[in-house]
Amino acid sequence: MDPVSLGVIAFFIVINIAAFLIMFFDKLSSRKAGAERISEGLLFFMATVFGSIGVYAGMFAFRHKTRKWYFIIGIPVLILQNCAFLYVFYGFLAEGAF
Protein backbone atom coordinates (compact mmCIF):
# COMPACT_ATOMS: atom_id res chain seq x y z
CA MET A 1 0.00 0.00 0.00
CA ASP A 2 1.37 3.41 -0.91
CA PRO A 3 2.21 6.05 1.72
CA VAL A 4 -0.60 8.38 0.66
CA SER A 5 -3.22 5.68 1.22
CA LEU A 6 -1.74 4.80 4.60
CA GLY A 7 -1.76 8.47 5.58
CA VAL A 8 -5.39 8.89 4.57
CA ILE A 9 -6.43 5.74 6.46
CA ALA A 10 -4.47 6.80 9.57
CA PHE A 11 -6.05 10.28 9.46
CA PHE A 12 -9.51 8.75 9.02
CA ILE A 13 -9.05 6.47 12.03
CA VAL A 14 -7.60 9.20 14.28
CA ILE A 15 -10.28 11.78 13.42
CA ASN A 16 -13.09 9.27 14.02
CA ILE A 17 -11.66 8.22 17.40
CA ALA A 18 -11.33 11.91 18.33
CA ALA A 19 -14.93 12.60 17.25
CA PHE A 20 -16.17 9.62 19.27
CA LEU A 21 -14.29 10.83 22.36
CA ILE A 22 -15.60 14.38 21.92
CA MET A 23 -19.15 13.00 21.91
CA PHE A 24 -18.29 11.10 25.11
CA PHE A 25 -16.90 14.18 26.86
CA ASP A 26 -19.89 16.28 25.78
CA LYS A 27 -22.24 13.64 27.18
CA LEU A 28 -20.36 13.71 30.49
CA SER A 29 -20.54 17.52 30.52
CA SER A 30 -24.27 17.45 29.81
CA ARG A 31 -24.89 15.65 33.10
CA LYS A 32 -23.12 18.31 35.19
CA ALA A 33 -24.93 21.54 35.99
CA GLY A 34 -23.01 24.58 34.77
CA ALA A 35 -20.31 22.58 33.01
CA GLU A 36 -18.82 24.01 29.85
CA ARG A 37 -20.20 22.14 26.85
CA ILE A 38 -18.80 21.34 23.44
CA SER A 39 -20.65 23.30 20.77
CA GLU A 40 -22.82 21.57 18.22
CA GLY A 41 -20.86 23.46 15.59
CA LEU A 42 -17.68 21.68 16.64
CA LEU A 43 -19.47 18.33 16.49
CA PHE A 44 -20.64 19.06 12.95
CA PHE A 45 -17.17 20.32 12.03
CA MET A 46 -15.65 17.06 13.23
CA ALA A 47 -18.21 15.18 11.15
CA THR A 48 -17.44 17.30 8.11
CA VAL A 49 -13.69 16.65 8.29
CA PHE A 50 -14.17 12.88 8.07
CA GLY A 51 -15.21 12.22 11.67
CA SER A 52 -18.83 11.53 10.76
CA ILE A 53 -18.66 7.83 11.61
CA GLY A 54 -17.20 8.63 15.04
CA VAL A 55 -19.91 11.22 15.74
CA TYR A 56 -22.62 8.84 14.55
CA ALA A 57 -21.27 5.98 16.67
CA GLY A 58 -21.02 8.33 19.66
CA MET A 59 -24.61 9.44 19.18
CA PHE A 60 -25.91 5.94 19.71
CA ALA A 61 -23.25 4.57 22.06
CA PHE A 62 -23.88 7.40 24.54
CA ARG A 63 -27.48 8.25 23.57
CA HIS A 64 -26.37 11.79 22.92
CA LYS A 65 -27.98 14.23 20.46
CA THR A 66 -30.35 11.51 19.25
CA ARG A 67 -33.41 13.73 19.68
CA LYS A 68 -32.07 16.53 17.53
CA TRP A 69 -33.43 16.17 14.00
CA TYR A 70 -30.47 17.95 12.45
CA PHE A 71 -28.11 15.35 13.93
CA ILE A 72 -30.33 12.42 12.93
CA ILE A 73 -30.45 13.68 9.33
CA GLY A 74 -27.23 15.66 9.05
CA ILE A 75 -24.67 13.15 10.28
CA PRO A 76 -25.72 10.35 7.85
CA VAL A 77 -25.64 12.93 5.03
CA LEU A 78 -22.10 13.83 6.08
CA ILE A 79 -21.18 10.12 6.11
CA LEU A 80 -22.30 9.96 2.47
CA GLN A 81 -20.37 13.16 1.68
CA ASN A 82 -17.22 11.75 3.31
CA CYS A 83 -17.56 8.48 1.36
CA ALA A 84 -18.14 10.34 -1.91
CA PHE A 85 -15.05 12.48 -1.36
CA LEU A 86 -12.89 9.46 -0.57
CA TYR A 87 -14.24 7.67 -3.67
CA VAL A 88 -13.32 10.62 -5.88
CA PHE A 89 -9.95 11.03 -4.13
CA TYR A 90 -9.00 7.41 -4.71
CA GLY A 91 -10.28 7.66 -8.27
CA PHE A 92 -7.78 10.44 -8.88
CA LEU A 93 -5.05 8.41 -7.21
CA ALA A 94 -5.78 5.42 -9.43
CA GLU A 95 -5.54 7.57 -12.56
CA GLY A 96 -2.24 9.03 -11.39
CA ALA A 97 -3.55 12.57 -11.26
CA PHE A 98 -1.44 13.38 -8.20
DSSP file (Angstrom, degrees, kcal/mol; ACC not computed):
  #  RESIDUE AA STRUCTURE BP1 BP2  ACC     N-H-->O    O-->H-N    N-H-->O    O-->H-N    TCO  KAPPA ALPHA  PHI   PSI    X-CA   Y-CA   Z-CA
    1    1 A M              0   0    0      0, 0.0     0, 0.0     0, 0.0     0, 0.0   0.000 360.0 360.0 360.0 138.1    0.0    0.0    0.0
    2    2 A D     >  -     0   0    0      1,-0.1     4,-2.0     4,-0.0     5,-0.2  -0.307 360.0-111.9 -76.4 160.2    1.4    3.4   -0.9
    3    3 A P  H  > S+     0   0    0      0, 0.0     4,-2.3     0, 0.0     5,-0.2   0.815 114.5  57.2 -63.1 -32.1    2.2    6.1    1.7
    4    4 A V  H  > S+     0   0    0      2,-0.2     4,-2.4     1,-0.2     5,-0.2   0.932 108.0  47.0 -65.6 -44.4   -0.6    8.4    0.7
    5    5 A S  H  > S+     0   0    0      1,-0.2     4,-2.5     2,-0.2     5,-0.2   0.912 112.2  50.0 -62.9 -43.0   -3.2    5.7    1.2
    6    6 A L  H  X S+     0   0    0     -4,-2.0     4,-2.5     1,-0.2    -1,-0.2   0.896 110.9  50.3 -63.0 -39.2   -1.7    4.8    4.6
    7    7 A G  H  X S+     0   0    0     -4,-2.3     4,-2.5     2,-0.2    -2,-0.2   0.907 111.1  47.9 -64.2 -42.9   -1.8    8.5    5.6
    8    8 A V  H  X S+     0   0    0     -4,-2.4     4,-2.5     2,-0.2    -2,-0.2   0.918 113.5  47.5 -65.3 -43.5   -5.4    8.9    4.6
    9    9 A I  H  X S+     0   0    0     -4,-2.5     4,-2.3     2,-0.2    -2,-0.2   0.911 112.7  49.1 -64.3 -43.1   -6.4    5.7    6.5
   10   10 A A  H  X S+     0   0    0     -4,-2.5     4,-2.6     2,-0.2    -2,-0.2   0.919 112.6  47.9 -63.0 -43.5   -4.5    6.8    9.6
   11   11 A F  H  X S+     0   0    0     -4,-2.5     4,-2.8     1,-0.2     5,-0.3   0.920 111.0  51.7 -61.7 -44.0   -6.1   10.3    9.5
   12   12 A F  H  X S+     0   0    0     -4,-2.5     4,-1.7     1,-0.2    -2,-0.2   0.904 112.5  45.2 -60.3 -43.8   -9.5    8.8    9.0
   13   13 A I  H  X S+     0   0    0     -4,-2.3     4,-2.2     2,-0.2    -2,-0.2   0.933 114.8  47.2 -67.1 -46.4   -9.1    6.5   12.0
   14   14 A V  H  X S+     0   0    0     -4,-2.6     4,-2.5     1,-0.2    -2,-0.2   0.921 112.4  48.4 -63.6 -45.0   -7.6    9.2   14.3
   15   15 A I  H  X S+     0   0    0     -4,-2.8     4,-2.3     1,-0.2    -1,-0.2   0.860 112.1  49.5 -67.0 -34.4  -10.3   11.8   13.4
   16   16 A N  H  X S+     0   0    0     -4,-1.7     4,-2.2    -5,-0.3    -1,-0.2   0.878 111.0  48.5 -72.6 -36.7  -13.1    9.3   14.0
   17   17 A I  H  X S+     0   0    0     -4,-2.2     4,-2.4     2,-0.2    -2,-0.2   0.919 112.8  49.3 -64.9 -42.6  -11.7    8.2   17.4
   18   18 A A  H  X S+     0   0    0     -4,-2.5     4,-2.3     2,-0.2    -2,-0.2   0.912 111.2  49.0 -62.4 -43.0  -11.3   11.9   18.3
   19   19 A A  H  X S+     0   0    0     -4,-2.3     4,-2.0     2,-0.2    -1,-0.2   0.899 110.8  50.7 -63.9 -40.6  -14.9   12.6   17.3
   20   20 A F  H  X S+     0   0    0     -4,-2.2     4,-1.8     1,-0.2    -2,-0.2   0.920 112.0  47.0 -62.1 -44.8  -16.2    9.6   19.3
   21   21 A L  H  X S+     0   0    0     -4,-2.4     4,-2.8     2,-0.2    -2,-0.2   0.862 108.6  54.9 -67.2 -35.9  -14.3   10.8   22.4
   22   22 A I  H  X S+     0   0    0     -4,-2.3     4,-2.3     2,-0.2    -1,-0.2   0.905 107.3  50.3 -63.7 -40.3  -15.6   14.4   21.9
   23   23 A M  H  X S+     0   0    0     -4,-2.0     4,-2.1     2,-0.2    -2,-0.2   0.908 110.9  50.6 -61.6 -40.6  -19.2   13.0   21.9
   24   24 A F  H  X S+     0   0    0     -4,-1.8     4,-2.3     2,-0.2    -2,-0.2   0.936 111.3  46.3 -62.2 -48.2  -18.3   11.1   25.1
   25   25 A F  H  X S+     0   0    0     -4,-2.8     4,-2.2     1,-0.2    -1,-0.2   0.860 111.7  51.7 -66.0 -34.7  -16.9   14.2   26.9
   26   26 A D  H  X S+     0   0    0     -4,-2.3     4,-1.9     2,-0.2    -1,-0.2   0.887 108.7  51.4 -68.3 -37.4  -19.9   16.3   25.8
   27   27 A K  H  X S+     0   0    0     -4,-2.1     4,-0.8     2,-0.2    -2,-0.2   0.916 110.4  48.6 -63.6 -42.9  -22.2   13.6   27.2
   28   28 A L  H >< S+     0   0    0     -4,-2.3     3,-0.8     1,-0.2     4,-0.5   0.912 111.9  49.6 -61.9 -41.8  -20.4   13.7   30.5
   29   29 A S  H >< S+     0   0    0     -4,-2.2     3,-1.0     1,-0.2     6,-0.4   0.820 101.9  62.7 -66.1 -31.1  -20.5   17.5   30.5
   30   30 A S  H 3< S+     0   0    0     -4,-1.9    -1,-0.2     1,-0.2    -2,-0.2   0.746  99.3  55.3 -68.4 -21.6  -24.3   17.5   29.8
   31   31 A R  T << S+     0   0    0     -4,-0.8     2,-0.5    -3,-0.8    -1,-0.2   0.652  95.5  78.2 -83.9 -15.9  -24.9   15.6   33.1
   32   32 A K  S X  S-     0   0    0     -3,-1.0     3,-1.3    -4,-0.5     2,-0.3  -0.819  84.6-122.3 -99.6 130.5  -23.1   18.3   35.2
   33   33 A A  T 3  S+     0   0    0     -2,-0.5    -2,-0.1     1,-0.2    -3,-0.1  -0.521  94.2   5.1 -69.7 129.6  -24.9   21.5   36.0
   34   34 A G  T 3  S+     0   0    0     -2,-0.3    -1,-0.2     1,-0.2     2,-0.1   0.490  91.5 146.2  78.3   4.0  -23.0   24.6   34.8
   35   35 A A    <   -     0   0    0     -3,-1.3     2,-0.4    -6,-0.4    -1,-0.2  -0.434  57.8-104.6 -73.2 147.4  -20.3   22.6   33.0
   36   36 A E        -     0   0    0     -2,-0.1     2,-0.2     1,-0.0    -1,-0.1  -0.585  42.6-150.2 -73.8 129.7  -18.8   24.0   29.8
   37   37 A R        -     0   0    0     -2,-0.4     2,-0.4    -8,-0.1   -11,-0.1  -0.576  15.7-110.6-101.8 161.5  -20.2   22.1   26.9
   38   38 A I        -     0   0    0     -2,-0.2     5,-0.0   -16,-0.1    -1,-0.0  -0.778  44.2-113.2 -87.5 132.5  -18.8   21.3   23.4
   39   39 A S     >  -     0   0    0     -2,-0.4     4,-1.6     1,-0.1     3,-0.2  -0.277   9.1-127.9 -70.1 151.4  -20.6   23.3   20.8
   40   40 A E  H  > S+     0   0    0      1,-0.2     4,-2.4     2,-0.2     5,-0.2   0.811 110.4  62.9 -65.5 -28.9  -22.8   21.6   18.2
   41   41 A G  H  > S+     0   0    0      1,-0.2     4,-2.3     2,-0.2    -1,-0.2   0.893 102.0  48.9 -61.8 -40.2  -20.9   23.5   15.6
   42   42 A L  H  > S+     0   0    0     -3,-0.2     4,-2.7     2,-0.2    -1,-0.2   0.890 109.4  52.6 -66.7 -38.6  -17.7   21.7   16.6
   43   43 A L  H  X S+     0   0    0     -4,-1.6     4,-1.8     1,-0.2    -2,-0.2   0.918 112.4  44.6 -63.2 -42.4  -19.5   18.3   16.5
   44   44 A F  H  X S+     0   0    0     -4,-2.4     4,-2.3     2,-0.2    -2,-0.2   0.862 111.3  54.3 -69.5 -34.6  -20.6   19.1   13.0
   45   45 A F  H  X S+     0   0    0     -4,-2.3     4,-2.2     2,-0.2     6,-0.2   0.935 107.7  49.6 -62.3 -44.9  -17.2   20.3   12.0
   46   46 A M  H  <>S+     0   0    0     -4,-2.7     5,-2.1     1,-0.2    -1,-0.2   0.897 111.8  49.2 -59.8 -39.9  -15.7   17.1   13.2
   47   47 A A  I ><>S+     0   0    0     -4,-1.8     5,-0.9     4,-0.3     3,-0.8   0.873 109.4  52.5 -67.0 -36.1  -18.2   15.2   11.2
   48   48 A T  I 3<5S+     0   0    0     -4,-2.3     2,-0.6     1,-0.3    -2,-0.2   0.869 103.1  57.5 -68.5 -36.8  -17.4   17.3    8.1
   49   49 A V  I 3<5S-     0   0    0     -4,-2.2    -1,-0.3    -5,-0.1    -2,-0.1  -0.228 136.1 -78.3 -93.2  46.6  -13.7   16.7    8.3
   50   50 A F  I < 5S+     0   0    0     -3,-0.8     3,-0.2    -2,-0.6    -3,-0.2   0.593 107.9 107.8  75.6  17.0  -14.2   12.9    8.1
   51   51 A G  I  >< +     0   0    0     -5,-2.1     4,-2.3    -6,-0.2    -4,-0.3   0.161  40.5 111.3-102.5  18.5  -15.2   12.2   11.7
   52   52 A S  H  ><S+     0   0    0     -5,-0.9     4,-2.6     1,-0.2     5,-0.2   0.851  74.9  51.6 -64.1 -35.7  -18.8   11.5   10.8
   53   53 A I  H  > S+     0   0    0     -3,-0.2     4,-2.6     2,-0.2    -1,-0.2   0.900 110.7  49.1 -68.7 -38.8  -18.7    7.8   11.6
   54   54 A G  H  > S+     0   0    0      2,-0.2     4,-2.2     1,-0.2    -2,-0.2   0.898 113.0  46.6 -65.3 -41.1  -17.2    8.6   15.0
   55   55 A V  H  X S+     0   0    0     -4,-2.3     4,-2.2     2,-0.2    -2,-0.2   0.926 113.9  48.4 -65.3 -44.5  -19.9   11.2   15.7
   56   56 A Y  H  X S+     0   0    0     -4,-2.6     4,-1.4     2,-0.2    -2,-0.2   0.909 112.6  47.4 -64.4 -42.2  -22.6    8.8   14.6
   57   57 A A  H  X S+     0   0    0     -4,-2.6     4,-2.6     1,-0.2     5,-0.2   0.903 112.1  51.1 -64.6 -40.1  -21.3    6.0   16.7
   58   58 A G  H  X S+     0   0    0     -4,-2.2     4,-2.0     1,-0.2     6,-0.4   0.844 102.5  61.0 -65.4 -33.9  -21.0    8.3   19.7
   59   59 A M  H  <>S+     0   0    0     -4,-2.2     5,-1.8     1,-0.2     4,-0.3   0.924 116.6  29.9 -57.5 -44.8  -24.6    9.4   19.2
   60   60 A F  H  <5S+     0   0    0     -4,-1.4    -2,-0.2     3,-0.2    -1,-0.2   0.789 116.4  56.5 -91.2 -28.7  -25.9    5.9   19.7
   61   61 A A  H  <5S+     0   0    0     -4,-2.6    -3,-0.2     1,-0.2    -2,-0.2   0.877 124.9  24.6 -67.6 -36.2  -23.2    4.6   22.1
   62   62 A F  T  <5S-     0   0    0     -4,-2.0    -1,-0.2    -5,-0.2    -2,-0.2   0.361 103.1-123.0-109.5   3.8  -23.9    7.4   24.5
   63   63 A R  T   5 +     0   0    0     -4,-0.3     2,-0.4     1,-0.2    -3,-0.2   0.946  60.4 152.3  49.6  54.2  -27.5    8.2   23.6
   64   64 A H      < -     0   0    0     -5,-1.8    -1,-0.2    -6,-0.4    -2,-0.1  -0.960  59.3  -4.7-122.9 129.5  -26.4   11.8   22.9
   65   65 A K  S >  S+     0   0    0     -2,-0.4     3,-0.6    -3,-0.1     6,-0.2   0.673  86.8 129.7  66.0  20.3  -28.0   14.2   20.5
   66   66 A T  T 3   +     0   0    0     -7,-0.2    -1,-0.1     1,-0.2    -2,-0.1   0.578  67.1  54.7 -82.6  -7.9  -30.3   11.5   19.2
   67   67 A R  T 3  S+     0   0    0     -4,-0.1     2,-0.7     4,-0.0    -1,-0.2   0.495  84.5  96.1 -98.5  -5.3  -33.4   13.7   19.7
   68   68 A K    X>  -     0   0    0     -3,-0.6     4,-2.2     1,-0.2     3,-1.1  -0.770  64.8-153.2 -89.3 118.3  -32.1   16.5   17.5
   69   69 A W  H 3> S+     0   0    0     -2,-0.7     4,-2.3     1,-0.3     5,-0.4   0.840  92.9  58.8 -62.3 -33.6  -33.4   16.2   14.0
   70   70 A Y  H 3> S+     0   0    0      1,-0.2     4,-1.3     2,-0.2    -1,-0.3   0.749 109.2  44.7 -72.2 -20.2  -30.5   18.0   12.5
   71   71 A F  H <> S+     0   0    0     -3,-1.1     4,-1.7     3,-0.2    -2,-0.2   0.864 111.6  52.2 -81.9 -41.1  -28.1   15.4   13.9
   72   72 A I  H  < S+     0   0    0     -4,-2.2    -2,-0.2     1,-0.2    -3,-0.2   0.870 126.0  25.6 -62.3 -36.6  -30.3   12.4   12.9
   73   73 A I  H  X S+     0   0    0     -4,-2.3     4,-1.4    -5,-0.2    -3,-0.2   0.859 122.3  52.0 -92.4 -42.9  -30.5   13.7    9.3
   74   74 A G  H  X S+     0   0    0     -4,-1.3     4,-2.2    -5,-0.4    -3,-0.2   0.872 103.6  53.2 -68.6 -41.1  -27.2   15.7    9.1
   75   75 A I  H  X S+     0   0    0     -4,-1.7     4,-2.0     1,-0.2    -1,-0.2   0.927 109.5  47.7 -67.5 -44.7  -24.7   13.1   10.3
   76   76 A P  H  > S+     0   0    0      0, 0.0     4,-2.0     0, 0.0    -1,-0.2   0.879 111.2  53.0 -61.7 -33.7  -25.7   10.4    7.8
   77   77 A V  H  X S+     0   0    0     -4,-1.4     4,-2.2     1,-0.2    -2,-0.2   0.906 109.0  49.1 -64.6 -39.7  -25.6   12.9    5.0
   78   78 A L  H  X S+     0   0    0     -4,-2.2     4,-2.8     2,-0.2    -1,-0.2   0.830 106.0  56.7 -69.4 -30.7  -22.1   13.8    6.1
   79   79 A I  H  X S+     0   0    0     -4,-2.0     4,-2.4     2,-0.2    -1,-0.2   0.934 109.4  46.2 -62.0 -44.4  -21.2   10.1    6.1
   80   80 A L  H  X S+     0   0    0     -4,-2.0     4,-2.6     2,-0.2    -2,-0.2   0.902 112.3  50.6 -63.2 -41.1  -22.3   10.0    2.5
   81   81 A Q  H  X S+     0   0    0     -4,-2.2     4,-2.4     2,-0.2    -2,-0.2   0.916 110.6  49.0 -63.1 -43.7  -20.4   13.2    1.7
   82   82 A N  H  X S+     0   0    0     -4,-2.8     4,-2.3     1,-0.2    -2,-0.2   0.921 112.8  47.6 -61.8 -44.3  -17.2   11.7    3.3
   83   83 A C  H  X S+     0   0    0     -4,-2.4     4,-2.3     2,-0.2    -2,-0.2   0.898 111.1  51.1 -64.3 -40.9  -17.6    8.5    1.4
   84   84 A A  H  X S+     0   0    0     -4,-2.6     4,-2.3     2,-0.2    -1,-0.2   0.912 110.5  49.0 -63.6 -42.4  -18.1   10.3   -1.9
   85   85 A F  H  X S+     0   0    0     -4,-2.4     4,-3.0     1,-0.2    -2,-0.2   0.932 111.8  48.1 -63.1 -45.1  -15.1   12.5   -1.4
   86   86 A L  H  X S+     0   0    0     -4,-2.3     4,-2.7     2,-0.2     5,-0.2   0.879 110.2  53.0 -63.6 -37.1  -12.9    9.5   -0.6
   87   87 A Y  H  X S+     0   0    0     -4,-2.3     4,-1.7     2,-0.2    -1,-0.2   0.931 113.3  42.8 -61.7 -46.4  -14.2    7.7   -3.7
   88   88 A V  H  X S+     0   0    0     -4,-2.3     4,-2.2     2,-0.2    -2,-0.2   0.910 113.1  53.6 -66.9 -42.0  -13.3   10.6   -5.9
   89   89 A F  H  X S+     0   0    0     -4,-3.0     4,-1.9     1,-0.2    -2,-0.2   0.930 111.8  43.8 -59.0 -47.5  -10.0   11.0   -4.1
   90   90 A Y  H  X S+     0   0    0     -4,-2.7     4,-2.3     1,-0.2    -1,-0.2   0.795 108.7  59.2 -71.4 -26.3   -9.0    7.4   -4.7
   91   91 A G  H  X S+     0   0    0     -4,-1.7     4,-1.5    -5,-0.2    -1,-0.2   0.909 107.4  46.2 -63.6 -41.8  -10.3    7.7   -8.3
   92   92 A F  H  X>S+     0   0    0     -4,-2.2     5,-2.4     2,-0.2     4,-0.6   0.879 111.4  52.3 -66.6 -37.7   -7.8   10.4   -8.9
   93   93 A L  H ><5S+     0   0    0     -4,-1.9     3,-0.8     1,-0.2    -2,-0.2   0.906 107.6  51.6 -63.6 -40.7   -5.0    8.4   -7.2
   94   94 A A  H 3<5S+     0   0    0     -4,-2.3    -1,-0.2     1,-0.3    -2,-0.2   0.841 109.7  49.5 -66.3 -32.9   -5.8    5.4   -9.4
   95   95 A E  H 3<5S-     0   0    0     -4,-1.5    -1,-0.3    -5,-0.1    -2,-0.2   0.573 113.8-118.7 -81.4  -8.5   -5.5    7.6  -12.6
   96   96 A G  T <<5 +     0   0    0     -3,-0.8    -3,-0.2    -4,-0.6    -2,-0.1   0.780  65.5 144.3  77.8  26.6   -2.2    9.0  -11.4
   97   97 A A      <       0   0    0     -5,-2.4    -4,-0.2     1,-0.3    -5,-0.1   0.703 360.0 360.0 -72.2 -18.8   -3.5   12.6  -11.3
   98   98 A F              0   0    0     -6,-0.4    -1,-0.3    -5,-0.1    -5,-0.1   0.445 360.0 360.0 -96.4 360.0   -1.4   13.4   -8.2
